[in-house]
């Protein structure tokens, strides 16, 4: 007999199956979006770490460049005041240059940093005979190195501003 008020709602097993299926679909969608959020977060962390490594490398190169500038400047002042042992200044600069060469081997993907390190190495090179040259030539050479190092430090200081970290 047909009664419009008697609707067949099914049994409890059908309802449990329907609720479980809907819950499974919702859980699957939730997990998929959660994995995408986690992947985005991991990519952002990796980009930030890469940026941090670049900034630390640039800071170390700036520090070494500043030390070369200071050694060259103090050597030029020493020459201006009448002498002193410039062999130790040349050795100090060579030690700092070897640290720069080691940084140039650092695994990094930004060629601008390597280019700046190469320019610093080229600009800070001292001839081997500088210790036996005249004092005026020694002073000119050391002042020139100090000036070039100041220029290179200024160029390095602009590099971090050109590398950006995306918030995504």
C-alpha positions as CSV (number, residue, x, y, z in Angstrom):
1,X,0.0,0.0,0.0
2,X,1.2,3.4,-0.8
3,X,1.2,6.1,1.9
4,X,2.7,9.5,1.1
5,X,3.7,10.0,4.8
6,X,5.6,6.7,5.0
7,X,8.9,7.5,3.3
8,X,11.4,4.7,3.2
9,X,14.6,6.2,4.7
10,X,16.6,3.0,4.4
11,X,18.3,1.1,7.1
12,X,21.0,2.2,9.5
13,X,23.8,0.5,7.5
14,X,23.0,2.6,4.4
15,X,23.1,5.8,6.5
16,X,26.4,4.9,8.2
17,X,27.9,4.1,4.8
18,X,26.8,7.5,3.4
19,X,28.1,9.4,6.4
20,X,31.4,7.6,6.2
21,X,31.8,8.2,2.5
22,X,31.1,11.9,3.0
23,X,33.6,12.0,5.8
24,X,36.2,10.3,3.7
25,X,35.7,12.8,0.9
26,X,36.0,15.7,3.3
27,X,39.1,14.2,4.9
28,X,40.8,13.6,1.5
29,X,40.2,17.2,0.4
30,X,41.4,18.5,3.8
31,X,44.6,16.3,3.5
32,X,45.3,17.4,0.0
33,X,45.0,21.1,0.8
34,X,47.1,20.5,4.0
35,X,49.9,18.9,1.9
36,X,49.9,21.8,-0.5
37,X,50.1,24.3,2.4
38,X,53.0,22.3,3.9
39,X,54.8,22.1,0.5
40,X,54.4,25.9,0.0
41,X,55.7,26.5,3.5
42,X,58.7,24.3,2.9
43,X,59.5,26.1,-0.4
44,X,59.3,29.4,1.4
45,X,61.6,28.2,4.1
46,X,64.1,26.9,1.5
47,X,64.0,30.3,-0.3
48,X,64.6,32.1,3.0
49,X,67.5,29.9,3.9
50,X,69.1,30.4,0.5
51,X,68.7,34.2,0.9
52,X,70.2,34.0,4.4
53,X,73.2,32.1,3.1
54,X,73.7,34.7,0.4
55,X,73.5,37.5,2.8
56,X,76.0,35.8,5.2
57,X,78.4,35.2,2.3
58,X,78.1,38.8,1.2
59,X,78.7,40.0,4.8
60,X,81.8,37.9,5.0
61,X,83.2,39.1,1.7
62,X,82.5,42.7,2.8
63,X,84.3,42.1,6.1
64,X,87.4,40.6,4.3
65,X,87.3,43.5,1.8
66,X,87.2,46.0,4.7
67,X,90.2,44.2,6.3
68,X,92.2,44.4,3.1
69,X,91.3,48.1,2.9
70,X,92.4,48.7,6.5
71,X,95.7,46.8,6.0
72,X,96.4,48.7,2.8
73,X,95.4,52.0,4.4
74,X,97.6,51.4,7.4
75,X,100.5,50.4,5.1
76,X,100.1,53.6,3.1
77,X,100.2,55.6,6.3
78,X,103.2,53.7,7.5
79,X,104.9,54.6,4.2
80,X,103.9,58.2,4.5
81,X,105.5,58.4,8.0
82,X,108.8,57.1,6.7
83,X,108.9,53.4,6.3
84,X,108.4,50.2,8.2
85,X,108.2,46.6,7.1
86,X,105.8,46.3,4.2
87,X,106.5,42.6,3.7
88,X,104.2,41.9,6.7
89,X,101.4,44.1,5.1
90,X,101.8,42.2,1.8
91,X,101.6,38.9,3.7
92,X,98.5,40.1,5.6
93,X,96.8,41.0,2.3
94,X,97.7,37.7,0.7
95,X,96.3,35.8,3.7
96,X,93.0,37.8,3.3
97,X,93.0,37.1,-0.4
98,X,93.4,33.4,0.2
99,X,90.3,33.5,2.5
100,X,88.5,35.2,-0.4
101,X,89.6,32.4,-2.8
102,X,88.2,29.9,-0.3
103,X,84.9,31.7,-0.3
104,X,84.9,31.6,-4.1
105,X,84.7,27.8,-3.8
106,X,81.6,28.1,-1.6
107,X,78.6,26.4,-3.3
108,X,76.4,29.3,-4.3
109,X,74.1,29.9,-7.2
110,X,74.4,33.7,-7.5
111,X,77.2,34.5,-10.1
112,X,77.1,38.2,-9.0
113,X,78.8,37.3,-5.7
114,X,81.5,35.3,-7.5
115,X,82.0,38.1,-9.9
116,X,82.5,40.5,-7.0
117,X,84.9,38.2,-5.3
118,X,86.9,37.9,-8.5
119,X,87.0,41.7,-8.9
120,X,88.2,42.0,-5.3
121,X,90.9,39.5,-5.9
122,X,92.0,41.3,-9.0
123,X,91.9,44.7,-7.4
124,X,93.8,43.6,-4.3
125,X,96.7,41.9,-6.1
126,X,100.1,43.3,-5.2
127,X,103.2,42.9,-7.3
128,X,105.8,40.7,-5.7
129,X,108.4,43.4,-6.0
130,X,106.4,46.0,-4.0
131,X,108.6,45.6,-0.9
132,X,111.7,46.4,-2.9
133,X,110.2,49.3,-4.8
134,X,110.5,53.0,-3.8
135,X,108.5,54.1,-0.8
136,X,106.4,56.5,-3.0
137,X,105.4,53.6,-5.3
138,X,104.6,51.5,-2.3
139,X,102.4,54.3,-0.9
140,X,100.6,54.8,-4.2
141,X,100.0,51.1,-4.6
142,X,98.6,50.7,-1.1
143,X,96.4,53.7,-1.4
144,X,95.1,52.5,-4.7
145,X,94.3,49.1,-3.2
146,X,92.5,50.8,-0.3
147,X,90.5,52.9,-2.7
148,X,89.5,50.0,-4.8
149,X,88.4,48.0,-1.8
150,X,86.2,50.8,-0.7
151,X,84.6,50.8,-4.1
152,X,84.1,47.0,-4.0
153,X,82.6,47.1,-0.6
154,X,80.1,49.7,-1.8
155,X,79.2,47.5,-4.8
156,X,78.8,44.4,-2.5
157,X,76.5,46.4,-0.2
158,X,74.0,46.8,-3.0
159,X,73.8,43.1,-3.8
160,X,71.4,42.0,-0.9
161,X,68.9,44.6,-2.0
162,X,68.7,43.1,-5.4
163,X,67.9,39.6,-4.1
164,X,64.3,39.4,-2.9
165,X,62.5,36.9,-0.7
166,X,59.0,36.1,-1.9
167,X,56.4,35.7,0.9
168,X,54.6,33.0,-1.0
